[in-house]
Amino acid sequence: MSVSLILLLVIVGFGVLFILWAVGAYNGLVRLRNAVKNAWSQIDVQLKRRHDLIPNLVETAKGYMTHERETLEAVTSARNLAQGASGVANQAQAEGGLTRALSGFFATAEQYPDLKANQNFLSLQEELASTENRIGFARQAYNDAAMQFNNKVEMFPGNIVAGMFNFAKSEFFEIEDAGERAVPKVSFS
């Protein structure tokens, strides 16, 4: 065998290895991107569940909270904004506003003993609390999937294939309002 034939086989061998590596890297990026999309759809399912519960909760409270029109309207308005939001960052911001409105709603509801004793209201409140936990778990799963995908997109050598095929980083579902990050004060005095 001549040196040129050996050199040609080595070059072809490296070319084949590069193509196999590129296919594997591309498929890995697609798999991770799909995991991010799946995780986002899980958040979306829980947010829809939350949005569906809120009108029933507001309707139940209306009869008791006759003087709290602003509170009820704030919850309804925040829900409508959250339902209309698109994109991870906008959705996170709108959901933060809805969370704040619901916090104000439940704080106001504390002033109405008859409402707090209403079985339907208590059931809806429990269901909403359960949904909030599910949303938290879904957010965590989404952010984990987004982190894995972003690592693959940004780290060498995957960033080469990501750049060639225009894979873009995923946004994290982050709480933007510092008020939501603050630890609530508990005082017994």
C-alpha positions as CSV (number, residue, x, y, z in Angstrom):
1,M,0.0,0.0,0.0
2,S,1.2,3.4,-0.8
3,V,1.5,6.3,1.6
4,S,-1.1,8.3,-0.3
5,L,-3.7,5.5,0.0
6,I,-3.0,5.2,3.7
7,L,-3.3,8.9,4.1
8,L,-6.6,8.9,2.1
9,L,-8.0,6.1,4.3
10,V,-7.0,8.1,7.5
11,I,-8.7,11.2,6.1
12,V,-11.9,9.3,5.1
13,G,-11.9,7.6,8.5
14,F,-11.7,10.9,10.4
15,G,-14.4,12.3,8.1
16,V,-16.7,9.4,8.9
17,L,-16.0,9.7,12.6
18,F,-16.7,13.4,12.4
19,I,-20.0,12.8,10.6
20,L,-21.0,10.1,13.2
21,W,-20.2,12.5,16.0
22,A,-22.1,15.4,14.4
23,V,-25.2,13.2,13.9
24,G,-25.0,12.0,17.5
25,A,-24.6,15.6,18.8
26,Y,-27.4,16.8,16.6
27,N,-29.7,14.0,17.8
28,G,-28.7,14.8,21.4
29,L,-29.7,18.5,20.9
30,V,-33.0,17.5,19.4
31,R,-33.7,15.1,22.3
32,L,-32.9,17.8,24.9
33,R,-34.9,20.5,23.0
34,N,-37.9,18.1,22.9
35,A,-37.5,17.5,26.7
36,V,-37.7,21.3,27.2
37,K,-40.8,21.5,25.1
38,N,-42.4,18.6,27.0
39,A,-41.5,20.2,30.3
40,W,-43.0,23.5,29.2
41,S,-46.2,21.7,28.2
42,Q,-46.4,20.3,31.7
43,I,-46.3,23.8,33.1
44,D,-48.9,24.9,30.6
45,V,-51.2,22.1,31.7
46,Q,-50.9,23.1,35.4
47,L,-51.3,26.8,34.6
48,K,-54.5,26.0,32.6
49,R,-55.8,24.1,35.6
50,R,-55.0,27.1,37.8
51,H,-56.7,29.5,35.4
52,D,-59.8,27.2,35.3
53,L,-60.1,27.1,39.1
54,I,-59.9,30.8,39.7
55,P,-63.4,31.8,38.3
56,N,-65.1,29.2,40.5
57,L,-63.2,30.6,43.5
58,V,-64.1,34.2,42.7
59,E,-67.7,33.3,42.1
60,T,-67.9,31.5,45.5
61,A,-66.4,34.5,47.2
62,K,-68.5,37.1,45.5
63,G,-71.6,36.4,47.7
64,Y,-69.5,37.0,50.9
65,M,-67.1,39.7,49.8
66,T,-69.6,42.3,48.6
67,H,-67.4,45.2,49.6
68,E,-64.3,43.8,48.0
69,R,-64.9,44.4,44.3
70,E,-61.4,45.7,43.6
71,T,-59.8,42.6,45.0
72,L,-62.1,40.3,42.9
73,E,-61.5,42.4,39.8
74,A,-57.7,42.3,40.4
75,V,-57.7,38.5,40.5
76,T,-59.9,38.3,37.4
77,S,-57.7,40.8,35.5
78,A,-54.5,39.1,36.5
79,R,-55.9,35.7,35.4
80,N,-56.9,37.2,32.0
81,L,-53.4,38.6,31.6
82,A,-51.8,35.3,32.6
83,Q,-54.0,33.4,30.1
84,G,-53.0,35.8,27.3
85,A,-49.2,35.7,28.0
86,S,-46.9,33.9,25.6
87,G,-43.3,33.0,25.9
88,V,-41.5,31.9,29.0
89,A,-40.5,35.3,30.3
90,N,-43.9,36.9,29.7
91,Q,-45.7,33.9,31.2
92,A,-43.5,34.0,34.3
93,Q,-44.2,37.7,34.7
94,A,-47.9,37.3,34.3
95,E,-48.1,34.3,36.6
96,G,-46.2,36.3,39.2
97,G,-48.9,39.0,39.0
98,L,-51.6,36.4,39.3
99,T,-49.8,34.9,42.4
100,R,-49.7,38.4,44.0
101,A,-53.4,39.0,43.2
102,L,-54.3,35.6,44.7
103,S,-52.3,36.4,47.8
104,G,-54.3,39.6,48.3
105,F,-57.5,37.8,47.6
106,F,-56.8,35.1,50.3
107,A,-55.6,37.8,52.8
108,T,-58.9,39.6,52.2
109,A,-60.9,36.4,52.5
110,E,-59.5,35.9,56.0
111,Q,-61.7,38.8,57.1
112,Y,-64.9,36.8,56.2
113,P,-65.5,34.0,58.7
114,D,-68.6,32.7,56.8
115,L,-66.5,32.5,53.6
116,K,-63.7,30.7,55.4
117,A,-66.2,28.1,56.6
118,N,-67.9,27.6,53.2
119,Q,-67.1,24.0,52.2
120,N,-67.1,24.9,48.5
121,F,-64.6,27.7,49.0
122,L,-62.4,25.5,51.2
123,S,-62.4,22.8,48.6
124,L,-61.5,25.2,45.8
125,Q,-58.8,26.7,48.0
126,E,-57.3,23.2,48.7
127,E,-57.5,22.4,44.9
128,L,-55.7,25.7,44.1
129,A,-53.0,25.0,46.7
130,S,-52.5,21.5,45.2
131,T,-52.2,23.1,41.8
132,E,-49.7,25.6,43.0
133,N,-47.5,22.7,44.2
134,R,-47.8,21.0,40.9
135,I,-46.8,24.2,39.1
136,G,-43.8,24.5,41.3
137,F,-42.7,20.9,40.5
138,A,-43.4,21.5,36.8
139,R,-41.3,24.8,36.9
140,Q,-38.4,22.9,38.5
141,A,-38.6,20.1,35.9
142,Y,-38.7,22.7,33.1
143,N,-35.8,24.6,34.4
144,D,-33.8,21.4,34.8
145,A,-34.5,20.4,31.2
146,A,-33.7,24.0,30.0
147,M,-30.4,23.9,31.9
148,Q,-29.4,20.5,30.3
149,F,-30.3,21.8,26.9
150,N,-28.5,25.1,27.4
151,N,-25.4,23.3,28.7
152,K,-25.3,21.2,25.5
153,V,-25.8,24.3,23.3
154,E,-23.1,26.3,25.1
155,M,-20.4,23.7,25.9
156,F,-17.7,22.5,23.5
157,P,-18.0,20.5,21.3
158,G,-21.8,20.5,21.2
159,N,-21.8,24.3,20.6
160,I,-20.3,23.6,17.2
161,V,-23.3,21.6,16.1
162,A,-25.7,23.9,17.9
163,G,-24.3,26.8,16.0
164,M,-24.4,25.0,12.7
165,F,-28.1,24.2,13.1
166,N,-29.2,27.3,14.9
167,F,-30.1,25.8,18.2
168,A,-30.9,28.7,20.6
169,K,-30.8,28.6,24.4
170,S,-34.0,28.1,26.3
171,E,-35.2,30.7,28.7
172,F,-35.6,29.8,32.4
173,F,-39.0,30.2,34.1
174,E,-37.8,32.6,36.8
175,I,-39.5,34.6,39.4
176,E,-38.8,38.3,38.6
177,D,-40.5,40.0,41.4
178,A,-38.3,40.4,44.5
179,G,-41.4,40.4,46.6
180,E,-42.0,36.8,45.7
181,R,-38.5,35.8,46.7
182,A,-38.8,37.5,50.1
183,V,-39.3,35.2,53.1
184,P,-42.6,36.0,54.8
185,K,-42.4,37.4,58.3
186,V,-44.1,35.4,61.0
187,S,-44.8,37.2,64.2
188,F,-46.7,36.0,67.3
189,S,-46.5,39.3,69.1
